[in-house]
Amino acid sequence: DTGVSQDPRHKITKRGQNVTFRCDPISEHNRLYWYRQTLGQGPEFLTYFQNEAQLEKSRLLSDRFSAERPKGSFSTLEIQRTEQGDSAMYLCASSARQANTEAFFGQGTRLTVV
Amino acid sequence: AQKVTQAQTEISVVEKEDVTLDCVYETRDTTYYLFWYKQPPSGELVFLIRRNSFDEQNEISGRYSWNFQKSTSSFNFTITASQVVDSAVYFCALSEAPGVSGSRLTFGEGTQLTVNP
């Protein structure tokens, strides 16, 4: 399977714990995006990488959130001191170098904070 | 600011009926791109179509067709002869011209389509 891969698919954590999610984009894609989707809503943009550079962060991305993309390959999204409001589906997407080509999404990581 | 509105939260039809999903968008950009994605219960967003703001030609792909009308800022999606496998949440999305944010998408809230046998 050469699509976007996310790990884990599901994560249950206690409030206050740190969690980290991983995204492996399609190998030739240099653009990588993180989105958050809550129940009954559309995905909301969190952050964007072009190669290893994080070029934009949404206001949704509080100080407790950090994302990296070392060497421009896979990416990680870490949430520190999780809160119940962080419960959501976290989606990763990648797209090719050309502007405004379609983004391909992974199956997401569903986070539940208890 | 960009905004996408999908006024229909849920639609329920019987198999073989035609169904149209509405999408209205707002943007100040003259160059922009519109998308439709399908999200089945598995959760993965599946790309369906991309249109740029300069191409108002309608498009048909099998049972799917799209009607882009710049004058009304709408990009509606019609499924002809719906099937049970079409049941999913459908999202309309908008991206602005490429810039520092790459091609980030602004999504509508989605329309849950249920096709009953």
gemmi code that builds the backbone of each chain (N, CA, C; Angstrom):
import gemmi

chains = {
    "A": [
        ("ASP", (0.847, -1.206, 0.000), (0.000, 0.000, 0.000), (0.879, 1.252, 0.000)),
        ("THR", (0.706, 2.124, -0.967), (1.581, 3.283, -1.068), (0.848, 4.555, -0.705)),
        ("GLY", (-0.242, 4.465, 0.015), (-0.980, 5.643, 0.427), (-0.377, 6.267, 1.657)),
        ("VAL", (-1.083, 7.256, 2.220), (-0.656, 7.905, 3.455), (-0.981, 6.980, 4.626)),
        ("SER", (0.006, 6.793, 5.486), (-0.151, 5.863, 6.595), (-0.059, 6.616, 7.918)),
        ("GLN", (-0.976, 6.337, 8.831), (-0.953, 6.974, 10.134), (-0.946, 5.919, 11.227)),
        ("ASP", (-0.229, 6.227, 12.286), (-0.108, 5.288, 13.387), (-0.059, 6.047, 14.718)),
        ("PRO", (-0.785, 5.615, 15.756), (-1.730, 4.501, 15.726), (-3.059, 4.909, 15.103)),
        ("ARG", (-3.944, 3.978, 14.914), (-5.278, 4.299, 14.411), (-6.174, 4.805, 15.526)),
        ("HIS", (-5.943, 4.283, 16.701), (-6.735, 4.701, 17.863), (-5.805, 4.875, 19.052)),
        ("LYS", (-6.136, 5.885, 19.876), (-5.345, 6.116, 21.074), (-6.281, 6.604, 22.170)),
        ("ILE", (-6.256, 5.909, 23.296), (-7.000, 6.341, 24.473), (-5.963, 6.726, 25.515)),
        ("THR", (-6.093, 7.905, 26.081), (-5.117, 8.376, 27.040), (-5.820, 9.101, 28.175)),
        ("LYS", (-5.140, 9.147, 29.289), (-5.695, 9.873, 30.432), (-5.332, 11.337, 30.323)),
        ("ARG", (-6.207, 12.168, 30.792), (-5.961, 13.597, 30.795), (-4.626, 13.897, 31.463)),
        ("GLY", (-3.867, 14.784, 30.834), (-2.582, 15.159, 31.393), (-1.395, 14.407, 30.810)),
        ("GLN", (-1.677, 13.295, 30.109), (-0.596, 12.519, 29.502), (-0.192, 13.140, 28.161)),
        ("ASN", (0.993, 12.791, 27.733), (1.472, 13.219, 26.400), (1.220, 12.100, 25.397)),
        ("VAL", (0.894, 12.490, 24.177), (0.706, 11.499, 23.111), (1.441, 11.965, 21.862)),
        ("THR", (1.845, 11.009, 21.060), (2.530, 11.321, 19.800), (1.955, 10.459, 18.696)),
        ("PHE", (1.665, 11.106, 17.571), (1.134, 10.400, 16.406), (2.158, 10.498, 15.271)),
        ("ARG", (2.130, 9.495, 14.418), (3.059, 9.476, 13.297), (2.296, 9.444, 11.979)),
        ("CYS", (2.874, 10.113, 10.984), (2.306, 10.098, 9.634), (3.423, 9.814, 8.638)),
        ("ASP", (3.202, 8.834, 7.796), (4.107, 8.562, 6.678), (3.402, 8.955, 5.388)),
        ("PRO", (3.854, 10.012, 4.724), (3.174, 10.470, 3.502), (3.534, 9.582, 2.318)),
        ("ILE", (2.894, 9.848, 1.214), (3.277, 9.204, -0.043), (4.699, 9.646, -0.359)),
        ("SER", (5.529, 8.730, -0.737), (6.979, 8.954, -0.735), (7.432, 10.147, -1.580)),
        ("GLU", (6.828, 10.388, -2.714), (7.304, 11.481, -3.556), (6.646, 12.826, -3.242)),
        ("HIS", (5.787, 12.868, -2.251), (5.086, 14.103, -1.901), (5.937, 14.946, -0.964)),
        ("ASN", (6.114, 16.229, -1.305), (6.918, 17.082, -0.436), (6.063, 17.927, 0.509)),
        ("ARG", (4.761, 17.953, 0.280), (3.874, 18.755, 1.128), (3.126, 17.829, 2.083)),
        ("LEU", (3.063, 18.239, 3.339), (2.386, 17.425, 4.344), (1.544, 18.333, 5.239)),
        ("TYR", (0.345, 17.885, 5.527), (-0.612, 18.679, 6.302), (-1.147, 17.839, 7.464)),
        ("TRP", (-1.436, 18.526, 8.558), (-2.183, 17.926, 9.655), (-3.507, 18.676, 9.799)),
        ("TYR", (-4.564, 17.896, 9.987), (-5.891, 18.438, 10.225), (-6.468, 17.771, 11.461)),
        ("ARG", (-7.432, 18.449, 12.076), (-8.170, 17.866, 13.190), (-9.658, 17.871, 12.830)),
        ("GLN", (-10.312, 16.758, 13.142), (-11.730, 16.641, 12.843), (-12.477, 16.181, 14.083)),
        ("THR", (-13.411, 16.996, 14.551), (-14.260, 16.592, 15.659), (-15.573, 16.060, 15.113)),
        ("LEU", (-16.299, 15.377, 15.947), (-17.500, 14.659, 15.526), (-18.505, 15.594, 14.876)),
        ("GLY", (-18.931, 15.241, 13.680), (-19.948, 16.018, 12.994), (-19.444, 17.278, 12.314)),
        ("GLN", (-18.137, 17.451, 12.289), (-17.561, 18.641, 11.681), (-16.627, 18.262, 10.536)),
        ("GLY", (-16.308, 19.248, 9.722), (-15.308, 19.027, 8.699), (-13.913, 19.166, 9.285)),
        ("PRO", (-12.921, 18.612, 8.616), (-11.539, 18.759, 9.101), (-11.118, 20.219, 9.159)),
        ("GLU", (-10.292, 20.531, 10.167), (-9.766, 21.886, 10.315), (-8.245, 21.837, 10.230)),
        ("PHE", (-7.692, 22.749, 9.481), (-6.252, 22.806, 9.260), (-5.503, 23.092, 10.561)),
        ("LEU", (-4.424, 22.333, 10.771), (-3.563, 22.582, 11.930), (-2.216, 23.157, 11.519)),
        ("THR", (-1.520, 22.443, 10.606), (-0.185, 22.877, 10.251), (0.224, 22.289, 8.906)),
        ("TYR", (1.258, 22.894, 8.310), (1.698, 22.528, 6.964), (3.219, 22.501, 6.905)),
        ("PHE", (3.739, 21.461, 6.269), (5.172, 21.333, 6.023), (5.426, 21.281, 4.525)),
        ("GLN", (6.458, 21.971, 4.128), (6.998, 21.766, 2.788), (8.400, 21.217, 2.998)),
        ("ASN", (8.591, 19.992, 2.593), (9.807, 19.250, 2.963), (9.919, 19.259, 4.494)),
        ("GLU", (11.041, 19.678, 5.052), (11.180, 19.639, 6.506), (10.753, 20.942, 7.178)),
        ("ALA", (10.440, 21.956, 6.389), (10.107, 23.267, 6.939), (8.618, 23.372, 7.286)),
        ("GLN", (8.361, 23.761, 8.529), (6.976, 23.988, 8.954), (6.633, 25.421, 8.590)),
        ("LEU", (5.821, 25.619, 7.569), (5.595, 26.944, 7.011), (4.383, 27.660, 7.584)),
        ("GLU", (3.459, 26.920, 8.163), (2.305, 27.590, 8.740), (1.711, 26.776, 9.870)),
        ("LYS", (1.266, 27.470, 10.896), (0.562, 26.841, 12.004), (-0.741, 27.587, 12.241)),
        ("SER", (-1.812, 26.856, 12.410), (-3.101, 27.451, 12.708), (-3.151, 27.937, 14.151)),
        ("ARG", (-4.073, 28.870, 14.394), (-4.289, 29.312, 15.775), (-4.812, 28.162, 16.637)),
        ("LEU", (-5.353, 27.123, 15.983), (-5.838, 25.957, 16.719), (-4.694, 25.216, 17.392)),
        ("LEU", (-3.506, 25.391, 16.875), (-2.344, 24.668, 17.378), (-1.780, 25.409, 18.575)),
        ("SER", (-2.277, 25.030, 19.771), (-1.819, 25.714, 20.971), (-0.380, 25.323, 21.288)),
        ("ASP", (0.150, 25.925, 22.349), (1.532, 25.660, 22.745), (1.735, 24.206, 23.155)),
        ("ARG", (0.655, 23.512, 23.460), (0.784, 22.112, 23.858), (1.002, 21.184, 22.659)),
        ("PHE", (0.801, 21.722, 21.484), (0.944, 20.923, 20.265), (2.275, 21.249, 19.598)),
        ("SER", (2.952, 20.224, 19.121), (4.147, 20.451, 18.336), (4.220, 19.401, 17.239)),
        ("ALA", (4.667, 19.834, 16.083), (4.780, 18.932, 14.949), (6.168, 19.060, 14.359)),
        ("GLU", (6.659, 17.929, 13.867), (7.979, 17.905, 13.240), (7.928, 17.062, 11.988)),
        ("ARG", (8.875, 17.345, 11.114), (9.038, 16.511, 9.921), (10.530, 16.441, 9.605)),
        ("PRO", (11.248, 15.677, 10.391), (12.700, 15.592, 10.183), (13.017, 14.983, 8.823)),
        ("LYS", (13.959, 15.603, 8.146), (14.432, 15.107, 6.850), (13.332, 15.111, 5.792)),
        ("GLY", (12.258, 15.775, 6.044), (11.221, 15.889, 5.032), (10.526, 14.602, 4.675)),
        ("SER", (10.577, 13.623, 5.593), (9.909, 12.354, 5.278), (8.678, 12.216, 6.151)),
        ("PHE", (8.712, 11.353, 7.153), (7.553, 11.175, 8.024), (7.397, 12.399, 8.925)),
        ("SER", (6.236, 12.501, 9.535), (5.975, 13.611, 10.451), (5.397, 13.063, 11.749)),
        ("THR", (5.640, 13.798, 12.826), (5.025, 13.459, 14.106), (4.270, 14.663, 14.637)),
        ("LEU", (3.175, 14.375, 15.303), (2.384, 15.395, 15.982), (2.297, 14.997, 17.444)),
        ("GLU", (2.797, 15.852, 18.327), (2.785, 15.554, 19.749), (1.831, 16.513, 20.460)),
        ("ILE", (1.063, 15.963, 21.361), (0.205, 16.773, 22.218), (0.653, 16.545, 23.655)),
        ("GLN", (1.022, 17.600, 24.312), (1.452, 17.504, 25.712), (0.288, 17.853, 26.636)),
        ("ARG", (0.288, 17.235, 27.793), (-0.716, 17.531, 28.829), (-2.117, 17.529, 28.214)),
        ("THR", (-2.485, 16.398, 27.661), (-3.753, 16.309, 26.936), (-4.936, 16.732, 27.794)),
        ("GLU", (-5.924, 17.313, 27.106), (-7.166, 17.743, 27.730), (-8.321, 17.027, 27.032)),
        ("GLN", (-9.467, 16.974, 27.675), (-10.605, 16.286, 27.070), (-10.999, 16.923, 25.742)),
        ("GLY", (-10.794, 18.212, 25.619), (-11.109, 18.905, 24.377), (-10.216, 18.524, 23.208)),
        ("ASP", (-9.148, 17.803, 23.509), (-8.263, 17.352, 22.431), (-8.801, 16.105, 21.737)),
        ("SER", (-9.826, 15.504, 22.308), (-10.414, 14.299, 21.711), (-10.939, 14.633, 20.321)),
        ("ALA", (-10.435, 13.926, 19.337), (-10.771, 14.215, 17.940), (-10.089, 13.181, 17.061)),
        ("MET", (-10.386, 13.281, 15.759), (-9.651, 12.508, 14.767), (-8.566, 13.421, 14.216)),
        ("TYR", (-7.338, 12.951, 14.196), (-6.225, 13.723, 13.653), (-5.845, 13.115, 12.307)),
        ("LEU", (-5.993, 13.920, 11.273), (-5.790, 13.459, 9.907), (-4.507, 14.050, 9.337)),
        ("CYS", (-3.786, 13.232, 8.632), (-2.592, 13.667, 7.934), (-2.866, 13.565, 6.434)),
        ("ALA", (-2.340, 14.506, 5.677), (-2.500, 14.470, 4.225), (-1.193, 14.873, 3.567)),
        ("SER", (-0.983, 14.393, 2.372), (0.192, 14.825, 1.618), (-0.200, 15.136, 0.182)),
        ("SER", (0.591, 15.995, -0.431), (0.340, 16.321, -1.827), (1.671, 16.555, -2.530)),
        ("ALA", (1.588, 16.519, -3.847), (2.798, 16.623, -4.654), (3.290, 18.061, -4.713)),
        ("ARG", (4.430, 18.236, -5.321), (5.098, 19.532, -5.380), (4.269, 20.587, -6.113)),
        ("GLN", (3.556, 20.159, -7.157), (2.795, 21.115, -7.949), (1.697, 21.743, -7.105)),
        ("ALA", (1.468, 23.020, -7.363), (0.494, 23.753, -6.556), (-0.906, 23.220, -6.758)),
        ("ASN", (-1.610, 23.108, -5.661), (-3.024, 22.774, -5.673), (-3.379, 21.460, -6.352)),
        ("THR", (-2.450, 20.533, -6.321), (-2.854, 19.170, -6.660), (-3.637, 18.624, -5.466)),
        ("GLU", (-4.353, 17.567, -5.718), (-5.197, 17.050, -4.648), (-4.356, 16.482, -3.518)),
        ("ALA", (-4.879, 16.621, -2.316), (-4.242, 16.044, -1.148), (-4.805, 14.654, -0.910)),
        ("PHE", (-3.928, 13.745, -0.544), (-4.320, 12.377, -0.218), (-4.251, 12.221, 1.293)),
        ("PHE", (-5.310, 11.713, 1.847), (-5.430, 11.618, 3.296), (-5.175, 10.212, 3.800)),
        ("GLY", (-4.635, 10.148, 5.002), (-4.549, 8.887, 5.717), (-5.861, 8.587, 6.419)),
        ("GLN", (-5.912, 7.444, 7.089), (-7.148, 7.041, 7.754), (-7.335, 7.699, 9.111)),
        ("GLY", (-6.335, 8.442, 9.547), (-6.484, 9.211, 10.765), (-6.126, 8.455, 12.027)),
        ("THR", (-5.862, 9.225, 13.064), (-5.681, 8.685, 14.421), (-6.799, 9.255, 15.276)),
        ("ARG", (-7.611, 8.355, 15.833), (-8.691, 8.823, 16.693), (-8.196, 8.861, 18.132)),
        ("LEU", (-8.182, 10.054, 18.696), (-7.709, 10.255, 20.061), (-8.903, 10.439, 20.994)),
        ("THR", (-8.897, 9.686, 22.067), (-9.898, 9.840, 23.125), (-9.166, 10.140, 24.421)),
        ("VAL", (-9.475, 11.273, 25.015), (-8.868, 11.653, 26.285), (-9.907, 11.454, 27.382)),
        ("VAL", (-9.567, 10.607, 28.354), (-10.538, 10.280, 29.420), (-10.110, 10.899, 30.763)),
    ],
    "B": [
        ("ALA", (-11.416, 36.126, 4.446), (-11.462, 34.782, 5.013), (-12.279, 33.868, 4.107)),
        ("GLN", (-11.892, 32.629, 4.079), (-12.603, 31.670, 3.254), (-13.637, 30.935, 4.086)),
        ("LYS", (-14.711, 30.548, 3.418), (-15.755, 29.797, 4.108), (-16.456, 28.880, 3.125)),
        ("VAL", (-16.804, 27.698, 3.583), (-17.558, 26.749, 2.775), (-18.780, 26.339, 3.576)),
        ("THR", (-19.929, 26.410, 2.943), (-21.181, 26.071, 3.611), (-21.873, 24.919, 2.901)),
        ("GLN", (-22.135, 23.891, 3.666), (-22.941, 22.767, 3.173), (-24.189, 22.743, 4.042)),
        ("ALA", (-25.245, 23.299, 3.513), (-26.444, 23.517, 4.316), (-27.163, 22.218, 4.684)),
        ("GLN", (-26.986, 21.209, 3.868), (-27.660, 19.929, 4.127), (-26.809, 19.100, 5.079)),
        ("THR", (-27.283, 18.918, 6.294), (-26.526, 18.125, 7.252), (-26.664, 16.633, 6.943)),
        ("GLU", (-27.896, 16.220, 6.659), (-28.163, 14.815, 6.381), (-29.152, 14.705, 5.228)),
        ("ILE", (-28.913, 13.734, 4.363), (-29.852, 13.423, 3.289), (-30.048, 11.916, 3.276)),
        ("SER", (-31.302, 11.506, 3.146), (-31.603, 10.085, 3.066), (-32.413, 9.827, 1.802)),
        ("VAL", (-31.960, 8.902, 0.990), (-32.656, 8.581, -0.249), (-32.783, 7.065, -0.359)),
        ("VAL", (-33.613, 6.658, -1.308), (-33.762, 5.243, -1.606), (-32.906, 4.933, -2.819)),
        ("GLU", (-32.329, 3.764, -2.821), (-31.452, 3.352, -3.918), (-32.099, 3.662, -5.271)),
        ("LYS", (-31.256, 4.113, -6.193), (-31.594, 4.466, -7.570), (-32.147, 5.880, -7.710)),
        ("GLU", (-32.381, 6.548, -6.614), (-32.774, 7.957, -6.711), (-31.554, 8.801, -7.040)),
        ("ASP", (-31.789, 9.942, -7.684), (-30.736, 10.918, -7.880), (-30.703, 11.828, -6.660)),
        ("VAL", (-29.500, 12.298, -6.320), (-29.370, 13.174, -5.159), (-28.330, 14.245, -5.447)),
        ("THR", (-28.623, 15.471, -5.025), (-27.700, 16.590, -5.215), (-27.262, 17.129, -3.868)),
        ("LEU", (-25.961, 17.256, -3.703), (-25.375, 17.812, -2.488), (-24.931, 19.233, -2.792)),
        ("ASP", (-25.380, 20.163, -1.968), (-25.110, 21.576, -2.232), (-23.840, 22.053, -1.542)),
        ("CYS", (-23.169, 22.982, -2.184), (-21.970, 23.591, -1.607), (-21.922, 25.044, -2.054)),
        ("VAL", (-21.813, 25.943, -1.094), (-21.657, 27.369, -1.378), (-20.372, 27.830, -0.708)),
        ("TYR", (-19.602, 28.645, -1.389), (-18.307, 29.052, -0.847), (-18.169, 30.569, -0.849)),
        ("GLU", (-17.244, 31.038, -0.026), (-16.911, 32.456, 0.027), (-15.394, 32.593, -0.010)),
        ("THR", (-14.911, 33.473, -0.860), (-13.496, 33.780, -0.906), (-13.285, 35.117, -1.572)),
        ("ARG", (-12.212, 35.800, -1.212), (-11.875, 37.067, -1.862), (-10.886, 36.846, -2.998)),
        ("ASP", (-10.351, 35.653, -3.069), (-9.358, 35.371, -4.097), (-10.017, 35.238, -5.462)),
        ("THR", (-9.299, 35.627, -6.476), (-9.790, 35.418, -7.837), (-9.342, 34.063, -8.372)),
        ("THR", (-8.270, 33.549, -7.807), (-7.794, 32.210, -8.155), (-7.977, 31.302, -6.954)),
        ("TYR", (-8.726, 30.264, -7.141), (-8.969, 29.330, -6.053), (-9.344, 27.984, -6.649)),
        ("TYR", (-9.401, 26.996, -5.773), (-9.685, 25.627, -6.215), (-10.757, 25.037, -5.327)),
        ("LEU", (-11.608, 24.265, -5.924), (-12.703, 23.615, -5.210), (-12.559, 22.114, -5.302)),
        ("PHE", (-12.927, 21.442, -4.229), (-12.763, 19.994, -4.144), (-14.012, 19.357, -3.544)),
        ("TRP", (-14.211, 18.105, -3.857), (-15.147, 17.253, -3.130), (-14.376, 16.022, -2.660)),
        ("TYR", (-14.636, 15.672, -1.400), (-14.078, 14.463, -0.805), (-15.217, 13.624, -0.231)),
        ("LYS", (-15.002, 12.323, -0.231), (-15.944, 11.365, 0.367), (-15.280, 10.751, 1.584)),
        ("GLN", (-16.024, 10.652, 2.689), (-15.486, 10.030, 3.893), (-16.393, 8.878, 4.304)),
        ("PRO", (-16.024, 7.660, 3.936), (-16.806, 6.495, 4.355), (-16.590, 6.235, 5.843)),
        ("PRO", (-17.318, 5.286, 6.413), (-17.179, 5.006, 7.850), (-15.750, 4.672, 8.291)),
        ("SER", (-14.928, 4.192, 7.388), (-13.543, 3.868, 7.751), (-12.744, 5.107, 8.130)),
        ("GLY", (-13.197, 6.280, 7.708), (-12.572, 7.524, 8.145), (-11.661, 8.195, 7.148)),
        ("GLU", (-11.182, 7.464, 6.176), (-10.240, 8.063, 5.224), (-10.965, 8.959, 4.238)),
        ("LEU", (-10.472, 10.147, 4.024), (-11.055, 11.062, 3.042), (-10.590, 10.662, 1.647)),
        ("VAL", (-11.547, 10.432, 0.770), (-11.241, 9.996, -0.581), (-11.501, 11.148, -1.543)),
        ("PHE", (-10.491, 11.509, -2.310), (-10.604, 12.596, -3.267), (-11.550, 12.206, -4.387)),
        ("LEU", (-12.449, 13.149, -4.763), (-13.372, 12.914, -5.868), (-13.087, 13.825, -7.052)),
        ("ILE", (-12.925, 15.113, -6.808), (-12.744, 16.036, -7.912), (-12.081, 17.323, -7.450)),
        ("ARG", (-11.371, 17.981, -8.372), (-10.786, 19.312, -8.150), (-11.125, 20.185, -9.357)),
        ("ARG", (-11.572, 21.409, -9.080), (-11.824, 22.381, -10.139), (-11.118, 23.669, -9.803)),
        ("ASN", (-10.602, 24.371, -10.817), (-10.059, 25.692, -10.551), (-11.085, 26.759, -10.915)),
        ("SER", (-10.858, 27.944, -10.409), (-11.857, 29.005, -10.523), (-12.045, 29.517, -11.938)),
        ("PHE", (-11.140, 29.159, -12.818), (-11.254, 29.626, -14.201), (-11.960, 28.629, -15.109)),
        ("ASP", (-12.311, 27.509, -14.551), (-12.901, 26.463, -15.369), (-14.302, 26.159, -14.869)),
        ("GLU", (-15.294, 26.758, -15.493), (-16.663, 26.566, -15.060), (-17.377, 25.453, -15.806)),
        ("GLN", (-16.639, 24.723, -16.568), (-17.259, 23.633, -17.310), (-17.730, 22.554, -16.333)),
        ("ASN", (-18.940, 22.100, -16.521), (-19.431, 21.020, -15.675), (-18.719, 19.723, -16.033)),
        ("GLU", (-18.678, 18.826, -15.083), (-17.936, 17.581, -15.305), (-18.785, 16.393, -14.900)),
        ("ILE", (-18.647, 15.343, -15.678), (-19.360, 14.098, -15.392), (-18.335, 12.971, -15.342)),
        ("SER", (-18.471, 12.149, -14.300), (-17.618, 10.976, -14.190), (-18.482, 9.816, -13.742)),
        ("GLY", (-18.877, 9.016, -14.678), (-19.760, 7.900, -14.345), (-21.087, 8.404, -13.801)),
        ("ARG", (-21.422, 7.984, -12.594), (-22.689, 8.419, -11.983), (-22.563, 9.774, -11.273)),
        ("TYR", (-21.359, 10.311, -11.233), (-21.110, 11.569, -10.530), (-21.079, 12.728, -11.523)),
        ("SER", (-21.625, 13.862, -11.121), (-21.483, 15.072, -11.928), (-21.391, 16.272, -11.003)),
        ("TRP", (-20.720, 17.302, -11.515), (-20.496, 18.491, -10.706), (-20.905, 19.721, -11.499)),
        ("ASN", (-21.576, 20.650, -10.820), (-22.058, 21.881, -11.432), (-21.409, 23.061, -10.715)),
        ("PHE", (-20.476, 23.719, -11.388), (-19.756, 24.858, -10.816), (-20.351, 26.127, -11.391)),
        ("GLN", (-20.881, 26.991, -10.538), (-21.438, 28.265, -10.987), (-20.800, 29.388, -10.190)),
        ("LYS", (-19.917, 30.104, -10.838), (-19.206, 31.194, -10.186), (-20.162, 32.312, -9.784)),
        ("SER", (-21.195, 32.540, -10.578), (-22.116, 33.647, -10.326), (-22.846, 33.487, -9.003)),
        ("THR", (-23.051, 32.247, -8.596), (-23.733, 31.985, -7.321), (-22.786, 31.378, -6.285)),
        ("SER", (-21.489, 31.335, -6.618), (-20.475, 30.762, -5.710), (-20.904, 29.381, -5.222)),
        ("SER", (-21.294, 28.556, -6.156), (-21.753, 27.217, -5.780), (-21.005, 26.149, -6.570)),
        ("PHE", (-20.865, 25.018, -5.953), (-20.178, 23.873, -6.566), (-20.912, 22.617, -6.109)),
        ("ASN", (-22.017, 22.325, -6.783), (-22.905, 21.247, -6.350), (-22.525, 19.912, -6.972)),
        ("PHE", (-22.855, 18.862, -6.267), (-22.440, 17.508, -6.623), (-23.691, 16.626, -6.726)),
        ("THR", (-23.850, 15.995, -7.867), (-25.014, 15.136, -8.075), (-24.586, 13.692, -8.280)),
        ("ILE", (-25.253, 12.804, -7.577), (-25.056, 11.375, -7.780), (-26.326, 10.849, -8.455)),
        ("THR", (-26.146, 10.259, -9.602), (-27.268, 9.705, -10.358), (-27.427, 8.227, -10.026)),
        ("ALA", (-28.661, 7.797, -9.900), (-28.942, 6.377, -9.610), (-28.118, 5.911, -8.413)),
        ("SER", (-28.371, 6.519, -7.279), (-27.565, 6.273, -6.087), (-27.572, 4.788, -5.704)),
        ("GLN", (-26.483, 4.401, -5.047), (-26.324, 3.026, -4.585), (-25.995, 3.040, -3.101)),
        ("VAL", (-26.238, 1.910, -2.452), (-25.973, 1.807, -1.008), (-24.513, 2.154, -0.705)),
        ("VAL", (-23.606, 1.780, -1.601), (-22.170, 2.047, -1.373), (-21.835, 3.528, -1.416)),
        ("ASP", (-22.773, 4.344, -1.877), (-22.542, 5.796, -1.877), (-22.745, 6.401, -0.490)),
        ("SER", (-23.277, 5.636, 0.430), (-23.510, 6.145, 1.782), (-22.182, 6.545, 2.417)),
        ("ALA", (-22.087, 7.800, 2.821), (-20.848, 8.348, 3.376), (-21.115, 9.802, 3.749)),
        ("VAL", (-20.105, 10.421, 4.328), (-20.144, 11.866, 4.515), (-19.362, 12.499, 3.377)),
        ("TYR", (-19.948, 13.504, 2.766), (-19.306, 14.167, 1.638), (-18.940, 15.592, 2.040)),
        ("PHE", (-17.698, 15.945, 1.747), (-17.191, 17.268, 2.095), (-16.834, 18.047, 0.840)),
        ("CYS", (-17.243, 19.289, 0.853), (-16.811, 20.256, -0.139), (-15.669, 21.063, 0.499)),
        ("ALA", (-14.673, 21.421, -0.277), (-13.528, 22.136, 0.287), (-13.007, 23.161, -0.711)),
        ("LEU", (-12.302, 24.143, -0.178), (-11.797, 25.272, -0.965), (-10.335, 25.496, -0.606)),
        ("SER", (-9.509, 25.757, -1.596), (-8.146, 26.189, -1.294), (-7.836, 27.419, -2.118)),
        ("GLU", (-7.036, 28.288, -1.528), (-6.691, 29.522, -2.200), (-5.494, 29.278, -3.099)),
        ("ALA", (-5.081, 30.309, -3.806), (-3.896, 30.212, -4.645), (-2.699, 29.865, -3.773)),
        ("PRO", (-1.747, 29.133, -4.304), (-0.630, 28.680, -3.469), (0.138, 29.836, -2.875)),
        ("GLY", (0.504, 29.669, -1.659), (1.275, 30.700, -0.979), (2.003, 30.062, 0.178)),
        ("VAL", (2.175, 30.805, 1.242), (2.930, 30.273, 2.367), (2.221, 29.081, 2.991)),
        ("SER", (0.895, 29.016, 2.820), (0.150, 27.911, 3.430), (0.012, 26.748, 2.481)),
        ("GLY", (0.784, 26.740, 1.429), (0.687, 25.631, 0.502), (-0.674, 25.618, -0.127)),
        ("SER", (-1.331, 24.486, -0.039), (-2.661, 24.375, -0.608), (-3.614, 23.890, 0.466)),
        ("ARG", (-3.597, 24.523, 1.625), (-4.437, 24.041, 2.693), (-5.901, 24.198, 2.328)),
        ("LEU", (-6.690, 23.262, 2.827), (-8.096, 23.184, 2.491), (-8.957, 23.744, 3.616)),
        ("THR", (-9.990, 24.479, 3.208), (-11.050, 24.894, 4.120), (-12.264, 24.036, 3.783)),
        ("PHE", (-12.705, 23.249, 4.741), (-13.790, 22.301, 4.514), (-15.122, 22.850, 4.980)),
        ("GLY", (-16.180, 22.394, 4.331), (-17.511, 22.582, 4.870), (-17.754, 21.581, 5.984)),
        ("GLU", (-18.950, 21.619, 6.556), (-19.245, 20.744, 7.681), (-19.683, 19.353, 7.256)),
        ("GLY", (-19.850, 19.166, 5.973), (-20.158, 17.838, 5.475), (-21.642, 17.557, 5.393)),
        ("THR", (-21.985, 16.657, 4.482), (-23.350, 16.168, 4.334), (-23.327, 14.656, 4.472)),
        ("GLN", (-24.060, 14.144, 5.425), (-24.177, 12.697, 5.611), (-25.228, 12.164, 4.651)),
        ("LEU", (-24.796, 11.378, 3.692), (-25.728, 10.773, 2.739), (-25.970, 9.324, 3.122)),
        ("THR", (-27.223, 8.969, 3.265), (-27.597, 7.585, 3.515), (-28.462, 7.108, 2.362)),
        ("VAL", (-28.024, 6.043, 1.727), (-28.784, 5.454, 0.632), (-29.350, 4.134, 1.137)),
        ("ASN", (-30.650, 4.073, 1.194), (-31.324, 2.879, 1.711), (-31.710, 1.934, 0.582)),
        ("PRO", (-31.599, 0.635, 0.833), (-31.948, -0.340, -0.214), (-33.448, -0.387, -0.468)),
    ],
}
model = gemmi.Model(1)
for chain_id, residues in chains.items():
    chain = gemmi.Chain(chain_id)
    for i, (resn, *xyz) in enumerate(residues, 1):
        res = gemmi.Residue()
        res.name, res.seqid = resn, gemmi.SeqId(i, " ")
        for name, pos in zip(("N", "CA", "C"), xyz):
            atom = gemmi.Atom()
            atom.name, atom.element = name, gemmi.Element(name[0])
            atom.pos, atom.b_iso = gemmi.Position(*pos), 0.0
            res.add_atom(atom)
        chain.add_residue(res)
    model.add_chain(chain)
structure = gemmi.Structure()
structure.add_model(model)
structure.setup_entities()
